[in-house]
Amino acid sequence: MQNIESLSDLFSAVGCKATFYDVGRHITKITPQQVIQFDTKQQVYPYAFRKQAWLACVLTEKQKPVKNGEVVWFLKLPLDESGCLNLGTRDLFIKTIVDKIMHKGTQQGVQEALEDNPYAFQPDQDRLASFHAMLARDLKQPTSHYLEDVLTYLKSEQLDNPETWSHLGLQGLADLAARVEQLNLKALQIKAIQNAPNEVRFPLCHAMEHYVQGADTVKAVCEEMMAPSITASDAAHLVRAISRNDFATDLFIPLFTLLGDISHCDDDQLELIASLVAKCPHWVAEQGQLLRIILEKLAHRDDAQLGFKHIVAELTQQPETRTATWHVLRSDHASEALQNAVGNLFTPTSSTLQ
């Protein structure tokens, strides 16, 4: 077997063509040039999420295409302090795979080599459905049959009737988000955001978060954020739908209204903050007032030490928000509660934020 010094070398050695997707914060196809750069440590990993590279490796055998389609490996590989792949861990992973494949034989090993591997993971249902929808689109394959059910439902006038939506599948909603431009489905997607019950529109929002949305869709989401009945918990789902877009000025008033006073932070508002930090770090970095409100509200919670540490760790690990976060934490204008929370940052704790 040839000398293997990268993931690309590994897949080439076992006779596979590999295509890479990042499936961390958002699902994004990684370009061949990006693969070369991060795989050989020429550049940092381009889509770091929680100090890891969340990879989907789509493998196709060069000589004998897999009968049931592509084989997909889902991997979480740690990054070093500079944001590059941890080469020691990567090389250990490669060695374990090579040992398994050489032991079992290449054809069997490609499909089963990840069994019991500590770096393999199974995405949650939302993420998995969105990945399959994007992959099918990129491979010019047909959508799942679940899309037709979703379109039939959205074309009806009974969106609130559970009998019309209870059978809908996540895969159909993911297909809608993936093909909205290709199949000219924008009007139906907006109709779902405006009129479908939360059981339908919230999973759709999660599927939409992987794509930049058009101006009409962004406007519709912002209008929903201003509805009198909207809660901070509802907004936590809605903002995900447009999280790949730049911060919309129409979001300013409803978002800050829902976040409320800096001296109070209930569980619904914490859910909204978690969505903003995890999915919209570029918003948080660009809107200094939003970042300050988030940190102040967390510091004023009864579980300030727990929630504050968790969110600050997330913010300081992300390149977009690291510098701005430390600026607010060290500000002379921080409240007493925020100053105390900063002082406790490095105090050991035995709990984790759920």
TIVOTOR-169276 format. One record per residue (C-alpha): residue number from 1; x, y, z. Coordinates in steps of 0.2 Angstrom, whole numbers. Layout:
<recs>
+-----+-------+-------+-------+
: num :  east : north :    up :
+-----+-------+-------+-------+
: NUM :     X :     Y :     Z :
...
+-----+-------+-------+-------+
</recs>
This chain:
<recs>
+-----+-------+-------+-------+
: num :  east : north :    up :
+-----+-------+-------+-------+
:   1 :     0 :     0 :     0 :
:   2 :     6 :    17 :    -4 :
:   3 :    13 :    30 :     8 :
:   4 :    -2 :    38 :    16 :
:   5 :     0 :    55 :    23 :
:   6 :   -17 :    63 :    22 :
:   7 :   -36 :    58 :    21 :
:   8 :   -35 :    60 :     2 :
:   9 :   -21 :    48 :     1 :
:  10 :   -31 :    36 :    12 :
:  11 :   -46 :    36 :     1 :
:  12 :   -35 :    35 :   -15 :
:  13 :   -26 :    20 :    -8 :
:  14 :   -42 :    10 :    -6 :
:  15 :   -48 :    14 :   -23 :
:  16 :   -61 :    28 :   -19 :
:  17 :   -65 :    45 :   -26 :
:  18 :   -69 :    56 :   -11 :
:  19 :   -80 :    72 :   -10 :
:  20 :   -80 :    81 :     6 :
:  21 :   -94 :    91 :    15 :
:  22 :   -94 :   100 :    31 :
:  23 :  -108 :    96 :    42 :
:  24 :  -105 :   106 :    58 :
:  25 :  -113 :   123 :    60 :
:  26 :  -120 :   122 :    42 :
:  27 :  -119 :   109 :    28 :
:  28 :  -107 :   115 :    15 :
:  29 :   -98 :   107 :     1 :
:  30 :   -79 :   108 :     3 :
:  31 :   -70 :   113 :   -13 :
:  32 :   -56 :   102 :   -19 :
:  33 :   -43 :   116 :   -16 :
:  34 :   -49 :   118 :     2 :
:  35 :   -47 :    99 :     4 :
:  36 :   -29 :   100 :    -1 :
:  37 :   -26 :   115 :    10 :
:  38 :   -33 :   108 :    26 :
:  39 :   -28 :    90 :    23 :
:  40 :   -10 :    95 :    21 :
:  41 :   -11 :   108 :    35 :
:  42 :    -7 :   123 :    23 :
:  43 :   -22 :   132 :    29 :
:  44 :   -34 :   131 :    44 :
:  45 :   -50 :   120 :    43 :
:  46 :   -62 :   132 :    34 :
:  47 :   -78 :   128 :    44 :
:  48 :   -72 :   124 :    62 :
:  49 :   -86 :   121 :    74 :
:  50 :   -83 :   118 :    93 :
:  51 :   -65 :   115 :    89 :
:  52 :   -68 :   100 :    78 :
:  53 :   -70 :    97 :    59 :
:  54 :   -87 :    89 :    56 :
:  55 :   -84 :    80 :    40 :
:  56 :   -95 :    70 :    28 :
:  57 :   -84 :    60 :    16 :
:  58 :   -93 :    54 :     1 :
:  59 :   -84 :    39 :    -6 :
:  60 :   -86 :    31 :   -23 :
:  61 :   -76 :    16 :   -28 :
:  62 :   -66 :    20 :   -44 :
:  63 :   -67 :     2 :   -51 :
:  64 :   -82 :    -5 :   -44 :
:  65 :   -95 :     8 :   -40 :
:  66 :  -105 :     3 :   -24 :
:  67 :  -121 :    -6 :   -29 :
:  68 :  -132 :     4 :   -17 :
:  69 :  -124 :    21 :   -21 :
:  70 :  -110 :    30 :   -12 :
:  71 :  -103 :    26 :     5 :
:  72 :  -103 :    40 :    17 :
:  73 :   -91 :    42 :    32 :
:  74 :   -96 :    55 :    45 :
:  75 :   -81 :    60 :    55 :
:  76 :   -77 :    72 :    69 :
:  77 :   -58 :    76 :    70 :
:  78 :   -51 :    88 :    83 :
:  79 :   -42 :   104 :    78 :
:  80 :   -27 :   111 :    86 :
:  81 :   -25 :   128 :    94 :
:  82 :   -22 :   136 :    77 :
:  83 :   -38 :   129 :    69 :
:  84 :   -29 :   116 :    58 :
:  85 :   -32 :    97 :    59 :
:  86 :   -23 :    89 :    73 :
:  87 :   -11 :    79 :    63 :
:  88 :    -7 :    66 :    77 :
:  89 :   -25 :    62 :    79 :
:  90 :   -28 :    62 :    60 :
:  91 :   -13 :    50 :    58 :
:  92 :   -19 :    38 :    71 :
:  93 :   -36 :    38 :    63 :
:  94 :   -28 :    34 :    46 :
:  95 :   -18 :    20 :    54 :
:  96 :   -34 :    12 :    62 :
:  97 :   -43 :    12 :    45 :
:  98 :   -29 :     5 :    35 :
:  99 :   -27 :    -9 :    48 :
: 100 :   -45 :   -13 :    46 :
: 101 :   -46 :   -12 :    28 :
: 102 :   -30 :   -23 :    26 :
: 103 :   -37 :   -36 :    37 :
: 104 :   -54 :   -37 :    30 :
: 105 :   -51 :   -33 :    11 :
: 106 :   -54 :   -17 :     3 :
: 107 :   -72 :   -19 :    -4 :
: 108 :   -79 :   -24 :    13 :
: 109 :   -68 :   -12 :    23 :
: 110 :   -73 :     3 :    14 :
: 111 :   -91 :     0 :    20 :
: 112 :   -87 :    -6 :    37 :
: 113 :   -70 :     1 :    42 :
: 114 :   -78 :    14 :    53 :
: 115 :   -86 :     1 :    65 :
: 116 :   -82 :     6 :    83 :
: 117 :   -71 :    20 :    77 :
: 118 :   -70 :    34 :    91 :
: 119 :   -70 :    48 :    77 :
: 120 :   -86 :    42 :    68 :
: 121 :  -103 :    50 :    73 :
: 122 :  -121 :    49 :    67 :
: 123 :  -129 :    66 :    63 :
: 124 :  -145 :    70 :    71 :
: 125 :  -161 :    67 :    60 :
: 126 :  -162 :    85 :    54 :
: 127 :  -144 :    86 :    49 :
: 128 :  -145 :    69 :    41 :
: 129 :  -160 :    73 :    31 :
: 130 :  -153 :    90 :    25 :
: 131 :  -136 :    82 :    20 :
: 132 :  -145 :    68 :    10 :
: 133 :  -155 :    82 :     1 :
: 134 :  -140 :    92 :    -3 :
: 135 :  -130 :    77 :    -9 :
: 136 :  -144 :    71 :   -20 :
: 137 :  -146 :    88 :   -28 :
: 138 :  -127 :    90 :   -31 :
: 139 :  -126 :    72 :   -39 :
: 140 :  -141 :    77 :   -50 :
: 141 :  -152 :    63 :   -42 :
: 142 :  -170 :    64 :   -40 :
: 143 :  -178 :    70 :   -23 :
: 144 :  -186 :    58 :   -11 :
: 145 :  -204 :    54 :   -13 :
: 146 :  -208 :    63 :     3 :
: 147 :  -206 :    80 :    -6 :
: 148 :  -222 :    77 :   -16 :
: 149 :  -232 :    75 :     0 :
: 150 :  -225 :    91 :     6 :
: 151 :  -229 :   101 :   -10 :
: 152 :  -247 :    93 :   -10 :
: 153 :  -249 :    99 :     8 :
: 154 :  -242 :   117 :     5 :
: 155 :  -253 :   119 :   -10 :
: 156 :  -269 :   115 :     0 :
: 157 :  -279 :   127 :    11 :
: 158 :  -279 :   117 :    27 :
: 159 :  -262 :   119 :    33 :
: 160 :  -268 :   119 :    51 :
: 161 :  -276 :   103 :    50 :
: 162 :  -265 :    89 :    59 :
: 163 :  -272 :    76 :    47 :
: 164 :  -264 :    85 :    32 :
: 165 :  -247 :    87 :    40 :
: 166 :  -244 :    74 :    53 :
: 167 :  -238 :    61 :    40 :
: 168 :  -225 :    73 :    32 :
: 169 :  -207 :    67 :    33 :
: 170 :  -191 :    77 :    38 :
: 171 :  -184 :    72 :    21 :
: 172 :  -197 :    80 :    11 :
: 173 :  -194 :    97 :    20 :
: 174 :  -176 :    95 :    18 :
: 175 :  -179 :    92 :    -1 :
: 176 :  -189 :   108 :    -2 :
: 177 :  -176 :   118 :     6 :
: 178 :  -162 :   111 :    -6 :
: 179 :  -172 :   113 :   -22 :
: 180 :  -182 :   129 :   -19 :
: 181 :  -172 :   138 :   -32 :
: 182 :  -171 :   124 :   -44 :
: 183 :  -189 :   119 :   -44 :
: 184 :  -196 :   137 :   -41 :
: 185 :  -203 :   133 :   -24 :
: 186 :  -200 :   150 :   -16 :
: 187 :  -218 :   155 :   -14 :
: 188 :  -222 :   138 :    -6 :
: 189 :  -208 :   139 :     6 :
: 190 :  -213 :   157 :    11 :
: 191 :  -231 :   151 :    13 :
: 192 :  -225 :   137 :    25 :
: 193 :  -215 :   150 :    35 :
: 194 :  -230 :   162 :    36 :
: 195 :  -245 :   149 :    38 :
: 196 :  -239 :   132 :    43 :
: 197 :  -240 :   126 :    61 :
: 198 :  -224 :   126 :    71 :
: 199 :  -223 :   107 :    69 :
: 200 :  -220 :   110 :    51 :
: 201 :  -211 :   127 :    49 :
: 202 :  -198 :   124 :    63 :
: 203 :  -191 :   109 :    55 :
: 204 :  -191 :   118 :    38 :
: 205 :  -182 :   132 :    46 :
: 206 :  -168 :   120 :    52 :
: 207 :  -167 :   113 :    34 :
: 208 :  -166 :   131 :    27 :
: 209 :  -151 :   136 :    38 :
: 210 :  -139 :   128 :    26 :
: 211 :  -143 :   140 :    11 :
: 212 :  -142 :   158 :     8 :
: 213 :  -160 :   164 :     7 :
: 214 :  -168 :   177 :    -5 :
: 215 :  -174 :   194 :     0 :
: 216 :  -192 :   189 :     0 :
: 217 :  -189 :   175 :    11 :
: 218 :  -178 :   185 :    23 :
: 219 :  -192 :   198 :    24 :
: 220 :  -205 :   185 :    28 :
: 221 :  -195 :   178 :    42 :
: 222 :  -192 :   196 :    49 :
: 223 :  -211 :   199 :    48 :
: 224 :  -215 :   183 :    58 :
: 225 :  -202 :   189 :    71 :
: 226 :  -214 :   204 :    74 :
: 227 :  -230 :   194 :    76 :
: 228 :  -238 :   198 :    93 :
: 229 :  -239 :   179 :    97 :
: 230 :  -221 :   176 :    94 :
: 231 :  -210 :   170 :   108 :
: 232 :  -191 :   170 :   111 :
: 233 :  -192 :   151 :   109 :
: 234 :  -201 :   152 :    92 :
: 235 :  -188 :   165 :    86 :
: 236 :  -174 :   153 :    91 :
: 237 :  -180 :   142 :    76 :
: 238 :  -185 :   156 :    64 :
: 239 :  -168 :   165 :    65 :
: 240 :  -160 :   148 :    59 :
: 241 :  -169 :   149 :    43 :
: 242 :  -159 :   165 :    38 :
: 243 :  -143 :   162 :    48 :
: 244 :  -132 :   160 :    32 :
: 245 :  -138 :   178 :    27 :
: 246 :  -130 :   194 :    33 :
: 247 :  -139 :   202 :    48 :
: 248 :  -155 :   210 :    41 :
: 249 :  -159 :   228 :    47 :
: 250 :  -178 :   222 :    49 :
: 251 :  -172 :   210 :    62 :
: 252 :  -165 :   224 :    74 :
: 253 :  -181 :   229 :    83 :
: 254 :  -190 :   212 :    85 :
: 255 :  -174 :   203 :    90 :
: 256 :  -169 :   215 :   103 :
: 257 :  -187 :   216 :   109 :
: 258 :  -188 :   197 :   112 :
: 259 :  -171 :   197 :   121 :
: 260 :  -178 :   210 :   133 :
: 261 :  -169 :   218 :   148 :
: 262 :  -151 :   214 :   151 :
: 263 :  -155 :   210 :   170 :
: 264 :  -166 :   195 :   166 :
: 265 :  -164 :   179 :   155 :
: 266 :  -178 :   166 :   155 :
: 267 :  -176 :   149 :   147 :
: 268 :  -184 :   154 :   131 :
: 269 :  -172 :   168 :   129 :
: 270 :  -158 :   157 :   133 :
: 271 :  -164 :   146 :   118 :
: 272 :  -164 :   161 :   107 :
: 273 :  -146 :   166 :   113 :
: 274 :  -140 :   148 :   110 :
: 275 :  -146 :   148 :    92 :
: 276 :  -138 :   165 :    89 :
: 277 :  -121 :   160 :    95 :
: 278 :  -121 :   143 :    87 :
: 279 :  -129 :   147 :    70 :
: 280 :  -126 :   166 :    68 :
: 281 :  -109 :   170 :    75 :
: 282 :  -106 :   183 :    61 :
: 283 :  -122 :   193 :    67 :
: 284 :  -115 :   193 :    85 :
: 285 :   -98 :   199 :    79 :
: 286 :  -105 :   213 :    68 :
: 287 :  -118 :   219 :    81 :
: 288 :  -108 :   224 :    96 :
: 289 :  -124 :   229 :   106 :
: 290 :  -131 :   211 :   103 :
: 291 :  -115 :   203 :   109 :
: 292 :  -116 :   214 :   125 :
: 293 :  -134 :   210 :   128 :
: 294 :  -131 :   192 :   127 :
: 295 :  -116 :   192 :   139 :
: 296 :  -125 :   203 :   151 :
: 297 :  -141 :   192 :   151 :
: 298 :  -131 :   176 :   154 :
: 299 :  -122 :   184 :   168 :
: 300 :  -138 :   188 :   177 :
: 301 :  -146 :   171 :   176 :
: 302 :  -147 :   160 :   192 :
: 303 :  -136 :   148 :   184 :
: 304 :  -124 :   161 :   178 :
: 305 :  -108 :   151 :   181 :
: 306 :  -114 :   137 :   171 :
: 307 :  -123 :   145 :   156 :
: 308 :  -111 :   159 :   155 :
: 309 :   -95 :   148 :   154 :
: 310 :  -103 :   137 :   141 :
: 311 :  -108 :   152 :   129 :
: 312 :   -92 :   161 :   132 :
: 313 :   -82 :   146 :   128 :
: 314 :   -92 :   144 :   111 :
: 315 :   -89 :   163 :   107 :
: 316 :   -71 :   163 :   111 :
: 317 :   -68 :   147 :   101 :
: 318 :   -75 :   155 :    85 :
: 319 :   -63 :   166 :    75 :
: 320 :   -78 :   178 :    70 :
: 321 :   -82 :   182 :    88 :
: 322 :   -66 :   179 :    98 :
: 323 :   -59 :   197 :    98 :
: 324 :   -76 :   205 :   100 :
: 325 :   -81 :   194 :   115 :
: 326 :   -65 :   198 :   125 :
: 327 :   -67 :   216 :   122 :
: 328 :   -84 :   216 :   130 :
: 329 :   -78 :   204 :   144 :
: 330 :   -64 :   217 :   148 :
: 331 :   -75 :   232 :   146 :
: 332 :   -75 :   245 :   160 :
: 333 :   -94 :   247 :   157 :
: 334 :   -98 :   229 :   161 :
: 335 :  -111 :   227 :   175 :
: 336 :  -106 :   220 :   192 :
: 337 :  -115 :   204 :   188 :
: 338 :  -105 :   202 :   172 :
: 339 :   -88 :   207 :   181 :
: 340 :   -92 :   193 :   193 :
: 341 :   -96 :   181 :   180 :
: 342 :   -79 :   185 :   171 :
: 343 :   -70 :   183 :   188 :
: 344 :   -78 :   165 :   189 :
: 345 :   -73 :   160 :   172 :
: 346 :   -60 :   149 :   177 :
: 347 :   -68 :   141 :   192 :
: 348 :   -70 :   122 :   190 :
: 349 :   -88 :   116 :   188 :
: 350 :   -95 :    99 :   188 :
: 351 :  -111 :   102 :   178 :
: 352 :  -114 :   105 :   160 :
: 353 :  -127 :   116 :   151 :
: 354 :  -140 :   105 :   143 :
+-----+-------+-------+-------+
</recs>
